[in-house]
Amino acid sequence: MLVANRGEIAVRIARTARAMGMRTVAVYSDADADSEHVRACDVAVRIGAAPARDSYLRADRLIEAARTSEAQAIHPGYGFLSENADFAEGCAQAGLVFVGPPPAAMRSLGDKIVAKRTAAAAGVPIIEGSKAGEVTPASLAAEARRLGVPLVIKAAAGGGGKGMRVVTELDKFDAALESAQREAAAAFGDGAVFLERYLEAPRHIEVQILADAFGTCVHLGERECSVQRRHQKLLEEAPSTAVGAALRSAMGEAAVRLALAAGYVNAGTVEFMLDDQGRYYFLEMNARLQVEHAVTEAVTGTDLVREQFEIAGRRPLRLSQRSILPRGHAIEVRVYAEDAANDFLPSAGTVEAFHSPQGPGIRNDTALRPGSEVTLDYDPMLAKLIAFDRTREDCIERLGAALDDYTIAGVTTNLPFLRWLVTNEHFRAGETTTAFLSEHFHKDTLATDPDVRYAMLAAAGAIQFPRASPAAGSSRGTGPWKQLGPWRAGSERRKVRFESPPGSVADVEREIETAAWRCRLGDLTGSVSRRQEGSYTLHVGQQRRRFTATVTSSAVRIAMDGFAGEIRLAALPSIKASAVPAMRVAAAGAAASIAAPMSGRIVKMNATAGKRVDAQAVVVVMEAMKMEHSLTAPFAGSVAAVHAQAGDTVAAGDVLLEITPAG
């Protein structure tokens, strides 16, 4: 069985396949040659260069990889070609079993435009949208005027928030359409889009279904996915706090009705919007396994990937609707390589330290390990953390403790944001809609998370613990002990001086009862305990962070969530800023330099030297991790210089152009 995907989902699929006695085949691009999913499979086949369009979106190479490795089946995972009917058809023509729905069902439901027509015919409520056949920019613009604003542009060939733009002003429709089509083509190989009226602040509810080839279809309850950024889910849970037994039954029956009407076979998810009056509307059907399938697995005890394989092997469903009795509560959070304090911009780098939480009721799906390279070529999701318990309240507590025990160093992640999220009073009260972040989260919410100061506390505590005896012939006179002075041997209160900021000193005191060291740096206090040689835990208030520390003659190298670098005793060396401003204005009336806020590729350069631009006009469009990001002019003026062009790959902080203010 070949897994036509990468990362955590490839590892997860391979795990079940091997448990069922299958030989597994991984595929990889040049960027993934040493990735965990390659190690997780029995055989690995290279399929091309790093860009997805040259590897994971190449159906011909995937099918050829299956042929050369003698695979008999292909599981597409999610994303990439998972909802591409031509790929499914190509597999069938090559004599391969495609672990997913038949091509005809994929075309009627995987294509969001056709899916709406199918849903309406099956009596499922839908949201008004653009008319069928309206696909040209001119005809879509006419449909936009007919529908009015707010409206949403959506990719026809896939989901996940890619190729989606909300339009609130008609004069911005053309630019949004162009951007959505370009992003959809990059993500799914198809730039087709359609329009819908935009519901403001609904809940996003989806229903998991399973259907076999013999006419049996069941639903496995709902998941709520309302907490999102840029129309991409950040947290999913089951059951929803807004769905009672009657509504659950109605939505489940509607999902089954739609699947049967389309001749759907295998696992699928029917997504709905739920308004504040309890009315639901069909959104789309994902003709594949969902990212958040683990939530349903937790509350139903069902291995959905195993069910997919059984159905693909033309075995009848063993489940009946009456036998499916969800129990308890499950919540999943997505761990992304992105900076929540900087508009959730993606980040890249090398993972220097990694620790995932373990224990009862905790599941961590990831392909990450120390040394993993996180690139800008693919989606920034690094892992999925799932917690399960008897009640929602207990589940949130379990999840919060697990997040405190999670460490990823070397790459900026959204872990601080996720910790904030599960402690937010509105989330705990179940008050979640798609407007949750815009209503409750601001970029300065996380500003009180001083990662560098945490690392300084960690270093101050770590150096207090005895080191292993040095090797024969090594100098006993080196290391921080020589710097710290004669007080080391007898005193239980100490001071650690840092090079930067100048004059910064940490007071350190021994905690006799716990064998930990309490450290104070200004108004920040924490304690450091040792787990084993080189591995420690920092406690600050209710937060707990694991970290590793390597002591050299003049510094301590710290790797902890949110920080990876050296803390120099008596320099805090240059630490990569977690956010690079997209513009730098020297002084009032001075020129502004528009800089890249993250590493990526220039998709469009709208500026030329001497050109006049309006305030807030989009001057550059960048692409990173399959998402587009627009940079705007801070004021009206003229372009003084342009330093990049479309197609260029740039690094975070690179100056792209300069603008001189008008007048």
Secondary structure, DSSP 8 states (H G I E B T S, - for coil): -EE---HHHHHHHHHHHHHTT---EEEEEGGGTT-HHHHHSSEEEEEE-SSGGGTTT-HHHHHHHHHHTT-SEEE--SSTTTT-HHHHHHHHHTT-EESS--HHHIIIIISHHHHHHHHHHTT--B--B--TT--SHHHHHHHHHHH-SSEEEEESS--TTTT-EEESSGGGHHHHHHHHHHHHHHHHS---EEEEE--SS-EEEEEEEEE-TTS-EEEEEEEE---EETTEESEEEES-TT--HHHHHHHHHHHHHHHHHTT--EEEEEEEEE-TTS-EEEEEEE-S--TTHHHHHHHH---HHHHHHHHHTT------GGG----SEEEEEEEESEEGGGTTEE--EE--EEE---STTEEEEE---TT-EE-TTS--EEEEEEEEESSHHHHHHHHHHHHHT-EEESS--SHHHHHHHHH-HHHHTT---TTHHHHH--GGGGTT--HHHHHHHHHHHHTTS------TTS-TT-SHHHHH-GGGTT-SEEEEEBSSSTT-EEEEEEETTTTEEEEEETTEEEEEEEEETTEEEEEETTEEEEEEEEE-SSEEEEEETTEEEEEEB--------S---SEEE-STTS-EEEE-SSSEEEEEE---TT-EE-TT-EEEEEEETTEEEEEE-SSSEEEEEE---TT-EE-TT-EEEEEEE--
